[in-house]
């Protein structure tokens, strides 16, 4: 890091003399191709979030990058999620930031609005953007410009206990919301089932999916500013659907999904809305459920069209102030090529950024179910200030959903949440 800081200082001095040698020192102009030896001594710093540091993927990318840019090295630095938004914000404001940063996909608008990210629009063709899944790429675009590259994503689907499903006399997975409700009613009346569906009342990302599915915008533009809009008819319908489903079990109305795998592992829960890694947590806690877990997309109103869900994942970005722009773009090309995208999918269990690579998910029942939902998946509002809304306590669930589940008038609860959303969206 010290060597890079010195190089920046040297370039500042050279610039003051009216010289143009910095392109040779940094390779940051992105113009032309370097000779095989010109990358010697250059190190590209890449921040990866904890959990994204898949060793097989890192080894493959480092090796391929080294062949493409002889002499250059990649330094992967793993970051913890706690406090990461402020840490990235501070880093992007520096003259020598990390060159490439792995960010949560809904954070792209925030960093882009602050001017910290390099616009990738000029590089879309060489990055293979034409094959990116449309829904996955939506998080990487801000105000019509590309500021990130979608890396991987995952969405919530239904995990079910095959033993209880069979005991209830249920066959194929439900194709519509009504069929799912019918199955839940049957499960609830089956001996040995404590909860047909385990759905905690503060499972925010599950609820966001229902909001999307009902067409609820969550926010609206009022007099040039963003304001809450949960009291819209669509917002109220989403809450009603959630409440009806939540009643098919005994999950707490004021609890989150944290620890729900432990509950499922007891063997008396019919199904729950979950991520793929929770299946592994269940079988680790109860090996008797090995090969007894199934998955299907959250059903929508119509057969063949799963419900919309929240699509969480990670994007890869390049710092606006990188001194290694050409290397950083080259890193993205390597990291996102077919071989490495497929490897990341196999290693992480999440979905690659293009459907053509879904065969890499063979044998992963969760991912195969999730892939069916991806075309219908979406996000929380992609606004620079949205992170303020999700700061604990999240008013969408604490002021609207949970109070409604406990009996409060839904309109009154929605109005209270909307007022807080409006206040938080106005924070600078």
C-alpha positions as CSV (number, residue, x, y, z in Angstrom):
1,X,0.0,0.0,0.0
2,X,2.9,2.4,0.8
3,X,4.4,1.8,-2.6
4,X,1.1,2.7,-4.3
5,X,0.8,5.9,-2.2
6,X,4.3,7.0,-3.2
7,X,3.5,6.3,-6.9
8,X,0.5,8.6,-6.6
9,X,2.7,11.3,-5.1
10,X,5.2,11.0,-7.9
11,X,2.5,11.3,-10.5
12,X,1.2,14.5,-8.9
13,X,4.6,16.0,-9.1
14,X,5.0,14.9,-12.8
15,X,1.6,16.4,-13.6
16,X,2.7,19.6,-12.0
17,X,5.6,19.7,-14.5
18,X,3.2,19.2,-17.4
19,X,4.6,15.8,-18.2
20,X,2.6,12.7,-19.3
21,X,4.6,9.8,-18.0
22,X,2.0,8.7,-15.4
23,X,0.2,6.5,-17.9
24,X,3.4,4.4,-18.0
25,X,3.7,4.3,-14.2
26,X,0.1,3.4,-13.5
27,X,-1.3,1.9,-16.6
28,X,-4.4,3.7,-15.7
29,X,-5.3,5.3,-19.0
30,X,-6.8,2.2,-20.4
31,X,-5.3,3.0,-23.8
32,X,-3.4,0.4,-25.8
33,X,-1.9,-2.9,-24.7
34,X,1.0,-3.3,-22.4
35,X,4.1,-5.4,-23.3
36,X,4.5,-8.8,-21.5
37,X,7.0,-7.3,-19.1
38,X,5.3,-3.9,-18.3
39,X,3.2,-5.3,-15.5
40,X,6.1,-6.3,-13.3
41,X,5.9,-5.1,-9.8
42,X,2.2,-4.1,-10.1
43,X,-0.3,-5.3,-7.6
44,X,-4.1,-5.1,-8.0
45,X,-5.9,-4.8,-4.6
46,X,-9.3,-6.6,-4.6
47,X,-11.6,-6.4,-1.7
48,X,-13.8,-9.4,-1.3
49,X,-16.6,-9.7,1.3
50,X,-16.4,-12.5,3.9
51,X,-18.1,-15.5,2.4
52,X,-17.3,-14.5,-1.2
53,X,-13.6,-15.6,-0.7
54,X,-14.1,-19.0,-2.3
55,X,-10.6,-20.5,-2.4
56,X,-11.0,-22.5,-5.6
57,X,-12.3,-19.4,-7.4
58,X,-9.6,-17.2,-6.0
59,X,-6.9,-19.6,-7.1
60,X,-8.2,-20.0,-10.6
61,X,-8.7,-16.2,-11.1
62,X,-5.3,-15.4,-9.7
63,X,-3.7,-17.9,-12.1
64,X,-5.5,-16.8,-15.2
65,X,-4.9,-13.1,-14.4
66,X,-1.2,-13.8,-14.0
67,X,-1.1,-15.4,-17.5
68,X,-3.0,-12.5,-19.0
69,X,-0.9,-9.8,-17.3
70,X,2.6,-11.3,-16.7
71,X,4.3,-9.8,-13.7
72,X,1.1,-8.4,-12.2
73,X,-0.2,-9.8,-8.9
74,X,-3.6,-9.9,-7.2
75,X,-3.9,-9.2,-3.5
76,X,-7.3,-10.4,-2.2
77,X,-8.3,-8.7,1.0
78,X,-11.3,-10.1,2.8
79,X,-13.7,-7.7,4.5
80,X,-16.2,-8.2,7.2
81,X,-19.8,-7.1,6.6
82,X,-20.0,-5.2,9.9
83,X,-19.4,-1.5,9.2
84,X,-18.6,-2.2,5.5
85,X,-20.6,0.6,4.0
86,X,-18.7,3.3,5.9
87,X,-15.4,1.5,5.3
88,X,-16.0,1.4,1.5
89,X,-17.2,5.0,1.5
90,X,-14.0,6.1,3.2
91,X,-11.8,4.0,0.9
92,X,-13.4,5.3,-2.3
93,X,-12.6,8.9,-1.2
94,X,-8.9,8.1,-1.0
95,X,-6.4,8.7,-3.8
96,X,-5.2,5.1,-3.5
97,X,-8.3,3.1,-2.9
98,X,-8.6,-0.7,-3.5
99,X,-8.8,-1.2,-7.2
100,X,-11.7,-3.6,-7.3
101,X,-14.4,-3.9,-4.6
102,X,-17.1,-6.6,-4.1
103,X,-20.3,-4.9,-2.9
104,X,-23.8,-6.0,-2.0
105,X,-25.8,-5.5,-5.1
106,X,-28.3,-3.0,-3.6
107,X,-25.5,-0.8,-2.5
108,X,-24.4,0.1,-6.0
109,X,-26.7,3.3,-6.3
110,X,-25.3,4.7,-3.0
111,X,-21.6,4.4,-4.1
112,X,-22.4,5.5,-7.7
113,X,-24.2,8.6,-6.5
114,X,-21.3,9.6,-4.4
115,X,-19.0,9.5,-7.4
116,X,-16.8,6.7,-6.1
117,X,-17.3,4.1,-8.8
118,X,-15.8,4.0,-12.3
119,X,-18.5,3.9,-15.0
120,X,-18.2,0.6,-16.8
121,X,-20.5,1.5,-19.8
122,X,-17.5,1.7,-22.2
123,X,-16.3,-1.8,-21.3
124,X,-19.6,-3.7,-21.5
125,X,-18.8,-5.5,-24.7
126,X,-15.4,-6.9,-23.5
127,X,-17.0,-7.8,-20.2
128,X,-19.6,-10.0,-22.0
129,X,-22.6,-7.9,-20.7
130,X,-24.9,-9.1,-23.5
131,X,-25.3,-12.4,-21.8
132,X,-26.0,-11.0,-18.3
133,X,-29.4,-11.9,-16.8
134,X,-31.6,-8.8,-17.1
135,X,-32.9,-9.0,-13.5
136,X,-29.5,-9.5,-12.1
137,X,-28.0,-6.6,-14.0
138,X,-30.6,-4.2,-12.8
139,X,-28.8,-3.6,-9.6
140,X,-25.6,-2.6,-11.4
141,X,-27.2,0.3,-13.3
142,X,-27.7,3.8,-11.8
143,X,-29.5,6.5,-13.8
144,X,-29.0,4.6,-17.0
145,X,-25.3,4.1,-16.6
146,X,-23.4,0.9,-15.7
147,X,-21.4,1.2,-12.5
148,X,-20.9,-2.4,-11.6
149,X,-20.9,-5.9,-13.0
150,X,-23.3,-8.5,-11.6
151,X,-21.3,-11.3,-10.1
152,X,-23.7,-13.8,-8.5
153,X,-27.1,-13.8,-6.7
154,X,-29.6,-15.9,-4.9
155,X,-33.2,-15.6,-4.0
156,X,-35.5,-17.2,-1.5
157,X,-37.5,-20.3,-2.4
158,X,-39.5,-22.8,-0.4
159,X,-37.6,-25.5,1.5
160,X,-39.8,-28.4,2.5
161,X,-39.6,-31.6,4.5
162,X,-40.2,-34.5,2.2
163,X,-41.1,-36.9,5.0
164,X,-43.9,-34.6,6.3
165,X,-45.0,-33.9,2.7
166,X,-45.5,-37.6,2.1
167,X,-47.2,-38.1,5.4
168,X,-49.7,-35.5,4.5
169,X,-50.4,-37.2,1.2
170,X,-49.0,-34.4,-0.9
171,X,-47.4,-35.1,-4.2
172,X,-45.9,-32.6,-6.7
173,X,-44.8,-29.1,-5.6
174,X,-47.6,-26.5,-5.8
175,X,-47.7,-24.4,-8.9
176,X,-49.9,-21.6,-7.7
177,X,-50.3,-19.6,-4.5
178,X,-53.7,-21.2,-4.0
179,X,-52.3,-24.7,-4.4
180,X,-49.7,-23.8,-1.8
181,X,-52.3,-22.6,0.6
182,X,-54.3,-25.8,0.1
183,X,-51.1,-27.9,0.8
184,X,-50.4,-25.8,3.9
185,X,-53.9,-26.4,5.2
186,X,-53.5,-30.2,4.7
187,X,-50.1,-30.1,6.4
188,X,-51.4,-28.2,9.4
189,X,-53.9,-31.0,10.0
190,X,-51.3,-33.8,9.8
191,X,-50.1,-35.5,12.9
192,X,-46.5,-34.6,13.8
193,X,-46.6,-31.2,12.1
194,X,-46.3,-28.3,14.5
195,X,-46.1,-25.6,11.8
196,X,-47.1,-26.1,8.2
197,X,-45.1,-23.0,7.3
198,X,-42.5,-21.3,9.5
199,X,-42.6,-17.6,8.6
200,X,-41.4,-15.1,11.2
201,X,-43.1,-11.8,11.1
202,X,-40.0,-9.8,10.6
203,X,-38.5,-11.8,7.7
204,X,-37.9,-8.6,5.8
205,X,-36.5,-10.0,2.5
206,X,-39.3,-12.5,2.3
207,X,-41.8,-9.7,2.8
208,X,-40.1,-7.6,0.1
209,X,-40.8,-10.4,-2.3
210,X,-44.5,-10.3,-1.5
211,X,-44.5,-6.5,-1.9
212,X,-42.9,-6.9,-5.4
213,X,-45.3,-9.6,-6.3
214,X,-48.3,-7.4,-5.6
215,X,-46.8,-4.5,-7.5
216,X,-46.2,-2.3,-4.4
217,X,-43.6,0.4,-5.1
218,X,-42.8,0.9,-1.4
219,X,-41.9,4.5,-2.2
220,X,-43.2,7.3,-4.4
221,X,-42.0,10.6,-5.6
222,X,-43.7,13.6,-3.9
223,X,-42.8,17.2,-4.7
224,X,-39.4,16.2,-5.9
225,X,-38.6,14.0,-2.9
226,X,-39.0,10.3,-2.1
227,X,-41.7,9.3,0.4
228,X,-43.1,6.0,1.8
229,X,-46.0,4.4,-0.1
230,X,-46.8,1.2,1.9
231,X,-50.4,2.3,2.4
232,X,-51.0,1.9,-1.3
233,X,-53.6,-0.8,-2.2
234,X,-50.7,-3.1,-3.4
235,X,-48.8,-2.6,-0.2
236,X,-51.8,-3.6,1.9
237,X,-52.5,-6.6,-0.3
238,X,-48.9,-7.8,0.2
239,X,-49.3,-7.6,3.9
240,X,-52.6,-9.5,3.8
241,X,-51.0,-12.3,1.8
242,X,-48.1,-12.5,4.3
243,X,-50.5,-12.6,7.2
244,X,-52.6,-15.4,5.7
245,X,-49.5,-17.5,5.1
246,X,-48.0,-16.7,8.5
247,X,-51.1,-18.1,10.2
248,X,-50.2,-21.6,8.9
249,X,-47.5,-21.8,11.6
250,X,-46.4,-20.6,15.0
251,X,-43.4,-18.5,14.1
252,X,-43.2,-15.3,16.2
253,X,-44.8,-12.2,14.7
254,X,-41.9,-10.1,16.0
255,X,-39.1,-12.5,15.2
256,X,-36.6,-12.6,12.3
257,X,-35.5,-15.6,10.2
258,X,-32.3,-15.9,12.2
259,X,-32.0,-19.4,13.5
260,X,-34.9,-20.7,11.6
261,X,-32.8,-23.6,10.3
262,X,-32.5,-24.9,13.9
263,X,-36.3,-24.9,14.1
264,X,-36.7,-26.7,10.8
265,X,-34.1,-29.3,11.9
266,X,-36.4,-30.5,14.7
267,X,-38.4,-32.2,11.9
268,X,-41.9,-31.0,12.7
269,X,-42.0,-28.0,10.3
270,X,-43.5,-28.6,6.9
271,X,-41.8,-25.8,5.0
272,X,-40.2,-22.4,5.2
273,X,-38.9,-19.7,2.9
274,X,-35.2,-20.1,2.9
275,X,-31.8,-19.7,1.2
276,X,-29.8,-22.6,-0.1
277,X,-27.2,-22.5,2.7
278,X,-29.9,-23.1,5.3
279,X,-30.4,-26.6,3.9
280,X,-26.9,-27.4,4.9
281,X,-27.4,-26.0,8.3
282,X,-30.5,-28.2,8.7
283,X,-28.8,-31.4,7.8
284,X,-25.7,-30.5,9.9
285,X,-28.0,-30.2,12.9
286,X,-30.1,-33.2,12.0
287,X,-28.4,-35.8,9.7
288,X,-31.6,-37.7,9.6
289,X,-33.0,-35.1,7.2
290,X,-30.3,-35.9,4.6
291,X,-32.0,-36.4,1.2
292,X,-35.3,-35.4,2.8
293,X,-35.2,-31.7,1.9
294,X,-36.9,-30.5,-1.2
295,X,-37.1,-27.1,-2.9
296,X,-39.6,-25.2,-5.1
297,X,-40.1,-21.6,-6.1
298,X,-42.5,-19.5,-4.1
299,X,-45.7,-20.0,-6.2
300,X,-47.3,-17.0,-7.9
301,X,-50.9,-16.4,-8.7
302,X,-50.6,-18.2,-12.1
303,X,-49.2,-21.6,-12.8
304,X,-45.8,-21.5,-14.5
305,X,-45.0,-18.0,-13.2
306,X,-43.3,-18.0,-9.7
307,X,-43.8,-15.2,-7.4
308,X,-41.4,-12.3,-7.4
309,X,-38.7,-12.4,-4.9
310,X,-35.8,-10.3,-3.5
311,X,-32.6,-11.1,-5.5
312,X,-29.7,-10.6,-3.2
313,X,-26.1,-11.0,-4.2
314,X,-22.8,-9.2,-5.0
315,X,-21.6,-6.9,-7.8
316,X,-18.0,-6.2,-8.7
317,X,-17.0,-2.6,-9.1
318,X,-13.9,-0.6,-9.9
319,X,-12.9,2.5,-7.9
320,X,-13.1,5.8,-9.7
321,X,-9.7,6.7,-8.3
322,X,-7.9,3.4,-9.2
323,X,-4.4,3.9,-10.4
324,X,-4.7,0.6,-12.3
325,X,-7.7,1.0,-14.5
326,X,-6.5,-1.3,-17.3
327,X,-5.6,-4.0,-14.9
328,X,-8.9,-3.6,-13.0
329,X,-11.0,-4.0,-16.2
330,X,-8.8,-6.9,-17.1
331,X,-9.5,-8.5,-13.7
332,X,-13.2,-8.2,-14.2
333,X,-12.9,-9.9,-17.6
334,X,-11.1,-12.8,-16.0
335,X,-13.3,-13.0,-12.9
336,X,-16.5,-13.0,-15.0
337,X,-15.6,-15.3,-17.8
338,X,-17.6,-18.4,-18.3
339,X,-15.1,-20.8,-16.6
340,X,-14.8,-18.6,-13.5
341,X,-18.4,-17.7,-13.3
342,X,-19.3,-21.4,-13.4
343,X,-16.7,-22.2,-10.8
344,X,-18.1,-19.5,-8.5
345,X,-21.6,-21.0,-8.9
346,X,-20.4,-24.5,-8.0
347,X,-18.3,-23.3,-5.1
348,X,-20.8,-20.9,-3.5
349,X,-24.1,-22.6,-4.5
350,X,-25.4,-19.3,-5.8
351,X,-26.6,-18.3,-9.3
352,X,-24.1,-17.1,-12.0
353,X,-24.8,-13.9,-13.8
354,X,-26.1,-15.5,-17.0
355,X,-28.6,-18.3,-17.6
356,X,-26.3,-20.0,-20.1
357,X,-24.2,-21.2,-17.2
358,X,-27.0,-22.7,-15.2
359,X,-25.9,-26.2,-16.1
360,X,-23.1,-25.6,-13.6
361,X,-25.8,-25.9,-10.9
362,X,-26.6,-29.5,-11.7
363,X,-27.2,-31.4,-8.5
364,X,-28.0,-28.3,-6.5
365,X,-31.7,-28.5,-5.9
366,X,-31.9,-25.1,-4.2
367,X,-30.2,-23.4,-7.1
368,X,-32.3,-25.1,-9.7
369,X,-35.5,-23.9,-7.9
370,X,-34.1,-20.4,-7.5
371,X,-33.1,-20.2,-11.2
372,X,-36.8,-20.6,-12.1
373,X,-37.6,-17.5,-10.1
374,X,-34.8,-15.3,-11.3
375,X,-36.6,-13.8,-14.3
376,X,-39.3,-12.5,-11.9
377,X,-36.9,-11.4,-9.1
378,X,-36.2,-7.9,-8.2
379,X,-34.9,-5.6,-5.4
380,X,-35.7,-3.1,-2.7
381,X,-35.9,0.4,-4.2
382,X,-32.6,1.1,-5.9
383,X,-32.1,4.5,-4.3
384,X,-28.9,6.0,-2.9
385,X,-30.5,6.6,0.4
386,X,-32.2,3.2,0.8
387,X,-29.7,1.9,3.2
388,X,-31.1,4.4,5.7
389,X,-34.4,2.6,5.6
390,X,-32.9,-0.8,6.4
391,X,-30.9,0.6,9.4
392,X,-32.2,-1.3,12.4
393,X,-35.0,-1.1,13.3
394,X,-36.4,-1.4,9.8
395,X,-39.7,0.6,9.8
396,X,-41.3,-1.6,7.1
397,X,-41.5,-4.5,9.4
398,X,-41.4,-3.0,12.9
399,X,-43.9,-0.2,12.3
400,X,-46.1,-1.9,9.5
401,X,-45.9,-5.6,9.2
402,X,-45.5,-6.8,12.8
403,X,-48.1,-4.4,14.2
404,X,-50.5,-5.5,11.5
405,X,-49.8,-9.2,12.3
406,X,-50.6,-8.4,15.9
407,X,-53.9,-6.9,15.1
408,X,-53.3,-3.2,14.4
409,X,-55.3,-1.6,11.6
410,X,-53.2,-2.1,8.4
411,X,-53.8,1.4,7.1
412,X,-52.8,3.1,10.4
413,X,-49.7,0.9,10.6
414,X,-48.7,1.6,7.0
415,X,-49.1,5.3,7.6
416,X,-46.8,5.2,10.6
417,X,-44.2,3.3,8.6
418,X,-44.6,5.6,5.6
419,X,-43.9,8.6,7.8
420,X,-40.6,7.0,9.0
421,X,-39.6,6.0,5.5
422,X,-40.1,9.5,4.3
423,X,-38.0,10.9,7.2
424,X,-35.2,8.4,6.6
425,X,-35.1,8.9,2.8
426,X,-34.6,12.6,3.5
427,X,-31.4,11.9,5.5
428,X,-28.2,13.2,3.8
